[in-house]
Amino acid sequence: MITPLDYLDYIRSLPCLICGKPGEPHHLEAVGMGRNRNRELKEHYTAIPLCRNHHIEIETVGLKAFETKYSVNLWREAMRLLTHTIYCGITK
């Protein structure tokens, strides 16, 4: 079983889904203010890699506008990444 924190580290190792620059995790299911992100949270499994600029953009314009602009379904991408790690494991 891949722990939520291991999965989050894996997401950090991936390039941005939009532009290919170095990525950082964006949680599609919000972690929430004041929660400890260094704990094993189920929300980590909804993370996708976005570069800093795209991370700021999605937080500014919202999910639907972002998906429309870039013709991408981010929940589908999140589930694709998670499914891959379940069946293939994490490769670095």
C-alpha positions as CSV (number, residue, x, y, z in Angstrom):
1,M,0.0,0.0,0.0
2,I,1.3,3.4,-0.9
3,T,0.9,5.8,2.0
4,P,-0.6,9.3,1.4
5,L,2.8,11.0,2.2
6,D,4.7,8.6,-0.2
7,Y,2.1,9.4,-2.9
8,L,2.5,13.2,-2.3
9,D,6.3,12.8,-2.6
10,Y,5.7,11.0,-5.9
11,I,3.5,13.8,-7.2
12,R,6.3,16.3,-6.2
13,S,8.7,14.4,-8.5
14,L,6.4,14.8,-11.6
15,P,6.3,17.7,-14.1
16,C,3.4,20.0,-14.4
17,L,0.5,18.4,-16.2
18,I,0.0,21.6,-18.3
19,C,3.5,22.8,-19.3
20,G,6.0,20.2,-18.2
21,K,7.9,22.5,-15.8
22,P,8.8,21.2,-12.3
23,G,5.6,20.5,-10.5
24,E,4.3,20.9,-7.0
25,P,1.2,19.2,-5.5
26,H,-2.2,20.8,-6.0
27,H,-5.0,19.0,-4.1
28,L,-8.3,18.7,-6.0
29,E,-9.9,17.9,-2.6
30,A,-8.9,20.7,-0.4
31,V,-6.8,19.9,2.7
32,G,-8.2,23.0,4.5
33,M,-6.5,25.8,6.4
34,G,-4.9,24.9,9.7
35,R,-4.6,21.2,8.9
36,N,-1.1,19.6,9.1
37,R,-0.1,18.6,5.6
38,N,2.6,16.4,6.9
39,R,0.1,13.9,8.3
40,E,-1.3,10.9,6.4
41,L,-4.4,12.6,4.8
42,K,-6.7,10.9,2.3
43,E,-6.8,14.3,0.4
44,H,-3.1,13.6,-0.7
45,Y,-4.5,11.0,-3.1
46,T,-6.2,13.7,-5.0
47,A,-3.1,15.7,-5.7
48,I,-1.9,16.5,-9.2
49,P,1.4,18.1,-10.3
50,L,1.2,21.7,-11.4
51,C,4.0,24.3,-11.7
52,R,3.9,27.3,-9.4
53,N,2.3,29.5,-12.1
54,H,-0.4,27.0,-13.0
55,H,-1.0,26.3,-9.3
56,I,-1.6,30.0,-8.7
57,E,-3.8,30.3,-11.8
58,I,-6.1,27.4,-10.7
59,E,-6.4,28.9,-7.2
60,T,-7.4,32.2,-8.8
61,V,-9.8,31.2,-11.6
62,G,-11.2,27.9,-10.2
63,L,-11.3,24.4,-11.4
64,K,-13.9,24.6,-14.2
65,A,-12.4,27.7,-15.8
66,F,-8.9,26.2,-15.6
67,E,-10.1,22.9,-17.2
68,T,-11.9,24.7,-20.0
69,K,-8.9,26.9,-20.8
70,Y,-6.5,23.9,-21.0
71,S,-9.0,21.3,-22.3
72,V,-8.2,18.9,-19.4
73,N,-10.2,16.9,-16.9
74,L,-8.1,17.2,-13.7
75,W,-10.1,14.6,-11.8
76,R,-9.5,12.1,-14.6
77,E,-5.8,13.0,-14.5
78,A,-5.6,12.5,-10.8
79,M,-7.3,9.1,-11.0
80,R,-5.0,8.1,-13.9
81,L,-1.9,8.9,-11.7
82,L,-3.3,7.2,-8.7
83,T,-4.3,4.1,-10.6
84,H,-0.9,3.9,-12.2
85,T,0.8,4.0,-8.8
86,I,-1.6,1.3,-7.4
87,Y,-0.8,-1.1,-10.3
88,C,2.8,-0.2,-11.1
89,G,4.1,1.3,-7.8
90,I,6.1,4.5,-7.5
91,T,9.1,4.9,-9.7
92,K,11.5,7.7,-9.2
